[in-house]
């Protein structure tokens, strides 16, 4: 029993055991801010982990120290076996068919986020804050070439605004998208790379932002105005969607029939983008709190108090991992753009996707040459395949929503 206290949860959908370092940073902050001793709140933890991502095992995730566990009212670690048991139980209890259960708890991050949402609703959690395992509770600004750091009250800000919102989304700084620094030359021109990014862009990877990232070496600093004015803003609607990100994301669970499931096409990311297409009637707020996205795992020492005076530029010469991460991001964008486009601009879908495929076909030889990586040719074939599969993925998406409603009703 929660005895009238507000029950808040942290959710991690992860495949990295390093999430524990991020979690400990939040625990330390919440102790320092006396949140954990505030009698108005209960704090729980839900972690959905994927051992296949980094060849890990259950014990790598749930071996929190007794001191860390004491911070939480409930600690739940949910692996693939647990999800499979839940699917079987839903079918056995005649709540879902086997196909419906497979759809709700399908693949990727959507599956992990959905089991966290479901478990949180079952435990009567009032609000959940999804955190990413590579985002830290701090903001970085720049002044006269020097990086200035400030701690951020991430959980407290979400709790504050969730009282009057359906969804809250904080801001991000650091390395938001894995676009490396690019030297435009005789192999890859700015015009070709512009067309390449246009081919992959949907709600992310807009050219103006890509051009800014290339100029800044991939670094995004926190907006000083947002930090100083400290005001929330309503998320604006574009083509029926309200942009949200998967991390630094709060979801109000008090009206459980309004809680929506996540979906991503098989093998794709974009579960947050696909969810954004369902939020037209929802109160979605951008709230004035930042997390630092360490997209290339350069700055794990930040969590130990090592604050660099200058952030490094993302260069292809740093390591093969930089190119590999950019390629994987491009692959994810190529796979979910077709469904996102179909959901947001159905009347222009065929024309837009034909243009994207044409741009890829013409630009990929230059991109492959510049990055010295023939894998980029896969982007054309993957996007072409996912365009053809849009009717199937769209049906899966809507079947998932119907099955989710049945599950919530059964609760």
Wavefront OBJ file of the C-alpha trace (Angstrom):
o trace
v 0.000 0.000 0.000
v 1.284 3.448 -0.835
v -0.681 5.199 1.961
v -1.645 8.123 -0.238
v 1.917 8.819 -1.318
v 2.745 9.688 -4.902
v 4.305 6.599 -6.464
v 6.953 7.506 -9.037
v 9.147 5.102 -11.007
v 12.342 5.245 -13.027
v 12.389 3.112 -16.172
v 15.465 1.850 -18.018
v 15.228 -0.060 -21.302
v 18.805 -1.200 -21.665
v 21.336 -3.685 -22.919
v 24.350 -2.114 -21.220
v 25.456 -3.000 -17.698
v 26.860 0.542 -17.502
v 23.301 1.706 -16.816
v 24.121 1.067 -13.142
v 26.657 3.903 -13.161
v 23.974 6.263 -14.475
v 21.477 4.941 -11.916
v 23.932 5.513 -9.061
v 24.431 9.105 -10.207
v 20.681 9.653 -9.888
v 20.552 7.914 -6.500
v 23.404 10.072 -5.224
v 21.666 13.220 -6.450
v 18.330 12.232 -4.902
v 20.032 11.654 -1.561
v 21.773 15.015 -1.727
v 18.523 16.799 -2.615
v 16.675 14.935 0.203
v 14.116 13.611 -2.282
v 14.507 10.095 -0.918
v 13.550 11.269 2.564
v 10.479 13.173 1.302
v 7.508 11.373 2.864
v 5.190 12.477 0.034
v 6.791 10.144 -2.510
v 7.642 6.528 -3.127
v 10.285 5.779 -5.755
v 10.489 2.496 -7.661
v 12.802 1.095 -10.329
v 11.875 -0.935 -13.423
v 14.673 -2.226 -15.641
v 13.958 -4.187 -18.833
v 17.233 -5.651 -20.018
v 18.358 -7.376 -23.211
v 21.322 -9.742 -22.592
v 21.799 -10.361 -26.327
v 22.796 -6.744 -26.999
v 26.222 -6.968 -25.347
v 26.494 -10.661 -24.444
v 25.545 -10.081 -20.830
v 23.542 -12.047 -18.263
v 20.833 -11.366 -15.681
v 23.325 -11.037 -12.828
v 25.009 -8.129 -14.616
v 21.859 -6.050 -14.135
v 20.209 -6.989 -10.859
v 23.284 -7.133 -8.613
v 22.640 -3.734 -7.064
v 24.125 -3.140 -3.655
v 21.838 -3.250 -0.631
v 22.416 0.486 -0.223
v 21.271 1.197 -3.788
v 18.198 -1.014 -3.402
v 17.182 0.853 -0.254
v 16.467 3.912 -2.393
v 13.497 2.142 -3.994
v 10.107 0.932 -2.858
v 10.111 -1.693 -5.644
v 13.013 -2.999 -7.761
v 12.041 -4.979 -10.848
v 14.475 -6.469 -13.352
v 12.719 -7.863 -16.394
v 14.505 -10.051 -18.913
v 13.407 -11.970 -22.023
v 12.360 -15.020 -19.969
v 10.141 -12.848 -17.765
v 8.516 -11.273 -20.822
v 7.888 -14.708 -22.318
v 6.205 -15.864 -19.090
v 3.996 -12.765 -19.094
v 2.970 -13.399 -22.689
v 2.050 -17.001 -21.849
v 0.048 -15.864 -18.822
v -1.936 -13.312 -20.862
v -2.801 -16.030 -23.370
v -3.629 -18.603 -20.666
v -5.954 -16.106 -18.932
v -7.699 -15.464 -22.282
v -6.813 -11.780 -22.189
v -4.842 -11.860 -25.443
v -4.382 -14.281 -28.288
v -0.909 -15.658 -28.914
v -0.541 -13.297 -31.897
v -1.661 -10.273 -29.857
v 0.783 -11.055 -27.049
v 3.594 -11.402 -29.571
v 2.649 -8.002 -31.016
v 2.536 -6.117 -27.709
v 5.832 -7.579 -26.538
v 7.408 -7.781 -29.958
v 10.974 -6.666 -30.584
v 13.512 -4.034 -29.646
v 13.117 -1.066 -27.361
v 9.353 -0.930 -27.865
v 9.015 -4.354 -26.232
v 11.169 -3.278 -23.292
v 9.312 -0.008 -22.790
v 5.927 -1.757 -23.010
v 6.749 -4.338 -20.333
v 7.967 -1.503 -18.079
v 4.738 0.446 -18.655
v 2.630 -2.649 -18.037
v 4.427 -3.585 -14.810
v 4.238 0.015 -13.589
v 0.482 0.166 -14.270
v 0.017 -3.143 -12.482
v 1.779 -1.684 -9.438
v -0.379 1.483 -9.546
v 2.549 3.768 -10.276
v 1.424 7.386 -10.791
v 4.159 8.452 -13.178
v 7.193 6.923 -14.850
v 10.332 8.670 -16.036
v 12.254 6.874 -18.767
v 15.998 7.461 -18.599
v 18.587 6.363 -21.148
v 21.712 4.512 -20.109
v 23.957 7.001 -21.923
v 22.395 10.218 -20.602
v 23.582 11.945 -17.452
v 21.739 14.414 -15.163
v 23.710 17.493 -16.137
v 23.784 20.326 -18.639
v 26.769 21.802 -20.447
v 26.927 25.325 -21.850
v 29.754 27.119 -23.591
v 31.326 30.467 -22.752
v 34.471 31.881 -24.392
v 35.420 28.406 -25.569
v 35.077 26.853 -22.106
v 32.526 24.184 -21.158
v 30.477 25.065 -18.081
v 28.596 22.300 -16.254
v 25.520 22.314 -14.030
v 23.651 19.524 -12.260
v 20.016 18.996 -13.254
v 17.012 18.021 -11.118
v 15.699 15.616 -13.756
v 13.283 13.535 -11.710
v 12.007 16.439 -9.638
v 11.192 18.517 -12.726
v 9.280 15.669 -14.363
v 7.320 15.027 -11.174
v 6.469 18.712 -10.895
v 5.083 19.020 -14.427
v 3.496 15.569 -14.738
v 0.772 16.694 -12.324
v -0.689 18.809 -15.132
v 0.534 16.929 -18.230
v 0.066 13.631 -19.997
v 3.686 13.544 -21.133
v 6.758 15.560 -20.189
v 9.955 15.700 -22.216
v 13.208 17.256 -21.132
v 15.934 18.644 -23.371
v 19.221 17.074 -24.407
v 22.743 18.389 -24.855
v 26.039 16.722 -25.706
v 26.159 14.360 -28.680
v 22.528 14.115 -29.776
v 22.901 12.395 -33.133
v 26.016 10.498 -34.230
v 26.821 12.774 -37.192
v 30.612 13.022 -37.323
v 32.639 16.020 -38.383
v 32.821 15.948 -42.199
v 35.368 17.607 -44.469
v 33.505 18.221 -47.708
v 35.860 17.540 -50.597
v 36.025 16.172 -54.127
v 34.609 12.852 -52.939
v 31.662 14.069 -50.851
v 30.199 17.519 -51.474
v 27.863 19.425 -49.159
v 25.096 19.173 -51.771
v 25.381 15.353 -51.937
v 25.407 14.974 -48.146
v 22.411 17.327 -47.919
v 20.457 15.080 -50.285
v 21.629 11.999 -48.378
v 20.354 13.339 -45.043
v 17.086 14.489 -46.654
v 16.569 10.931 -47.869
v 16.820 9.596 -44.309
v 15.180 12.435 -42.390
v 11.729 12.230 -40.847
v 11.336 13.898 -37.448
v 15.090 13.885 -36.835
v 18.144 14.588 -39.008
v 16.907 17.906 -40.387
v 19.532 19.504 -42.614
v 19.780 22.780 -40.696
v 20.604 20.807 -37.546
v 23.000 18.481 -39.402
v 24.866 21.472 -40.849
v 25.139 23.009 -37.381
v 26.403 19.711 -35.933
v 29.048 19.358 -38.628
v 30.261 22.895 -37.910
v 30.372 22.253 -34.143
v 31.998 18.836 -34.396
v 28.838 17.063 -33.304
v 28.413 18.962 -30.018
v 25.127 20.534 -28.895
v 25.254 22.876 -25.907
v 22.342 23.547 -23.587
v 20.332 26.680 -24.327
v 21.164 29.259 -21.647
v 17.776 30.918 -22.107
v 15.926 27.692 -21.320
v 18.085 27.187 -18.231
v 17.683 30.744 -16.956
v 13.996 31.361 -17.760
v 13.060 27.894 -16.516
v 9.651 27.679 -18.182
v 7.765 24.788 -19.726
v 6.434 24.950 -23.279
v 3.708 22.995 -25.006
v 4.970 20.620 -27.696
v 3.980 21.868 -31.124
v 2.152 19.655 -33.570
v 3.553 18.959 -37.047
v 1.642 16.730 -39.454
v -0.383 15.384 -36.561
v 2.689 14.421 -34.496
v 4.183 15.943 -31.351
v 7.889 15.180 -31.256
v 9.155 13.315 -28.187
v 12.380 11.500 -27.353
v 12.675 8.135 -25.630
v 14.897 9.359 -22.792
v 14.331 12.168 -20.299
v 10.672 11.321 -20.892
v 7.884 11.342 -18.299
v 4.521 9.612 -18.705
v 1.512 10.231 -16.460
v -0.002 6.863 -15.498
v -2.896 8.078 -13.339
v -5.328 7.870 -16.266
v -4.392 4.406 -17.396
v -6.716 4.342 -20.406
v -4.694 7.248 -21.843
v -1.394 5.402 -21.549
v -0.220 4.344 -25.013
v 2.127 1.531 -26.044
v 5.324 1.884 -28.037
v 5.896 0.316 -31.443
v 8.859 0.030 -33.754
v 9.009 -1.799 -37.083
v 10.994 -5.052 -36.692
v 14.713 -4.355 -36.602
v 14.177 -0.586 -36.466
v 14.289 2.100 -33.808
v 11.924 5.062 -33.770
v 9.539 3.794 -31.087
v 9.385 7.304 -29.655
v 8.763 8.814 -33.099
v 5.965 6.366 -33.881
v 4.344 7.106 -30.508
v 4.549 10.833 -31.273
v 2.033 10.335 -34.098
v -0.650 9.396 -31.522
v -0.404 12.480 -29.308
v -2.589 15.008 -31.102
v -5.098 15.177 -28.224
v -2.483 14.837 -25.471
v -1.008 17.516 -23.249
v 2.701 17.199 -24.037
v 5.141 19.626 -22.412
v 8.798 20.386 -22.989
v 10.154 21.011 -19.506
v 13.258 23.033 -18.560
v 15.633 20.246 -17.567
v 18.562 18.797 -19.517
v 20.408 15.519 -19.748
v 23.852 15.165 -21.307
v 23.844 12.544 -24.071
v 27.160 10.688 -24.193
v 26.388 9.037 -27.528
v 29.944 7.804 -28.118
v 30.719 6.812 -24.501
v 33.540 9.365 -24.309
v 32.636 10.828 -20.929
v 31.774 8.113 -18.424
v 34.122 9.935 -16.029
v 31.519 12.726 -15.796
v 29.673 10.488 -13.354
v 32.783 10.517 -11.154
v 33.005 14.296 -11.139
v 35.563 14.792 -13.926
v 34.264 17.818 -15.842
v 36.190 18.567 -19.064
v 36.792 22.200 -19.949
v 36.398 21.428 -23.653
v 34.261 18.828 -25.426
v 35.985 16.900 -28.189
v 34.755 16.986 -31.756
v 33.451 13.770 -33.263
v 35.864 12.773 -35.984
v 36.011 9.725 -38.233
v 39.703 9.567 -37.353
v 38.960 8.916 -33.670
v 37.978 5.283 -34.096
v 36.093 2.850 -36.280
v 33.335 3.007 -33.655
v 32.394 6.528 -34.789
v 31.697 5.371 -38.338
v 29.984 2.218 -37.075
v 27.628 4.157 -34.832
v 26.741 6.582 -37.625
v 26.034 3.701 -39.999
v 23.779 1.949 -37.466
v 21.894 5.196 -36.839
v 21.396 5.654 -40.598
v 20.104 2.088 -40.828
v 17.582 2.771 -38.064
v 16.407 5.976 -39.769
v 16.050 4.194 -43.128
v 13.909 1.479 -41.552
v 11.416 3.609 -39.652
v 11.070 6.567 -42.029
v 8.587 4.743 -44.302
v 6.049 4.031 -41.535
v 6.514 7.446 -39.921
v 5.926 9.138 -43.287
v 2.855 6.994 -43.951
v 1.381 7.891 -40.543
v 2.064 11.621 -40.782
v 1.759 12.389 -44.513
v -0.216 9.545 -46.134
v -1.283 11.592 -49.159
v 2.344 12.336 -50.059
v 3.781 8.978 -48.997
v 4.510 7.483 -52.419
v 6.001 10.666 -53.817
v 8.155 11.285 -50.738
v 9.496 7.742 -50.543
v 10.228 7.618 -54.274
v 12.234 10.821 -53.863
v 14.093 9.415 -50.843
v 15.018 6.230 -52.690
v 16.178 8.207 -55.710
v 18.345 10.431 -53.507
v 19.893 7.385 -51.846
v 20.561 5.676 -55.141
v 22.372 8.725 -56.513
v 24.229 9.730 -53.335
v 25.328 6.408 -51.843
v 28.331 5.836 -54.152
v 29.836 9.091 -52.840
v 28.919 8.322 -49.219
v 30.428 4.823 -49.436
v 33.616 6.224 -50.963
v 33.970 8.963 -48.358
v 33.426 6.641 -45.383
v 35.273 3.778 -47.141
v 32.407 1.514 -46.122
v 30.246 -0.348 -48.620
v 27.661 -1.152 -45.938
v 25.997 2.179 -46.671
v 24.647 0.642 -49.883
v 22.381 -1.419 -47.594
v 20.412 1.730 -46.768
v 18.752 1.766 -50.184
v 17.693 -1.878 -50.037
v 16.518 -1.621 -46.437
v 14.417 1.471 -47.089
v 12.984 -0.116 -50.235
v 12.040 -3.237 -48.244
v 10.446 -1.239 -45.427
v 8.465 0.858 -47.937
v 6.980 -2.351 -49.327
v 6.226 -3.574 -45.796
v 4.471 -0.383 -44.650
v 0.957 -1.936 -44.922
v 2.095 -4.811 -42.689
v 3.827 -2.561 -40.163
v 0.875 -0.169 -40.071
v -1.456 -3.091 -39.359
v 0.873 -4.357 -36.625
v 0.888 -0.894 -35.077
v -2.908 -0.669 -34.932
v -3.327 -4.288 -33.800
v -0.891 -3.543 -30.977
v -2.978 -0.584 -29.807
v -6.142 -2.726 -29.731
v -4.395 -5.509 -27.807
v -2.943 -2.974 -25.368
v -6.433 -1.664 -24.580
v -7.563 -5.210 -23.772
v -4.605 -5.655 -21.409
v -5.250 -2.388 -19.621
v -8.947 -3.188 -19.273
v -8.029 -6.543 -17.699
v -5.924 -4.763 -15.091
l 1 2 3 4 5 6 7 8 9 10 11 12 13 14 15 16 17 18 19 20 21 22 23 24 25 26 27 28 29 30 31 32 33 34 35 36 37 38 39 40 41 42 43 44 45 46 47 48 49 50 51 52 53 54 55 56 57 58 59 60 61 62 63 64 65 66 67 68 69 70 71 72 73 74 75 76 77 78 79 80 81 82 83 84 85 86 87 88 89 90 91 92 93 94 95 96 97 98 99 100 101 102 103 104 105 106 107 108 109 110 111 112 113 114 115 116 117 118 119 120 121 122 123 124 125 126 127 128 129 130 131 132 133 134 135 136 137 138 139 140 141 142 143 144 145 146 147 148 149 150 151 152 153 154 155 156 157 158 159 160 161 162 163 164 165 166 167 168 169 170 171 172 173 174 175 176 177 178 179 180 181 182 183 184 185 186 187 188 189 190 191 192 193 194 195 196 197 198 199 200 201 202 203 204 205 206 207 208 209 210 211 212 213 214 215 216 217 218 219 220 221 222 223 224 225 226 227 228 229 230 231 232 233 234 235 236 237 238 239 240 241 242 243 244 245 246 247 248 249 250 251 252 253 254 255 256 257 258 259 260 261 262 263 264 265 266 267 268 269 270 271 272 273 274 275 276 277 278 279 280 281 282 283 284 285 286 287 288 289 290 291 292 293 294 295 296 297 298 299 300 301 302 303 304 305 306 307 308 309 310 311 312 313 314 315 316 317 318 319 320 321 322 323 324 325 326 327 328 329 330 331 332 333 334 335 336 337 338 339 340 341 342 343 344 345 346 347 348 349 350 351 352 353 354 355 356 357 358 359 360 361 362 363 364 365 366 367 368 369 370 371 372 373 374 375 376 377 378 379 380 381 382 383 384 385 386 387 388 389 390 391 392 393 394 395 396 397 398 399 400 401 402 403 404 405 406 407 408 409 410 411
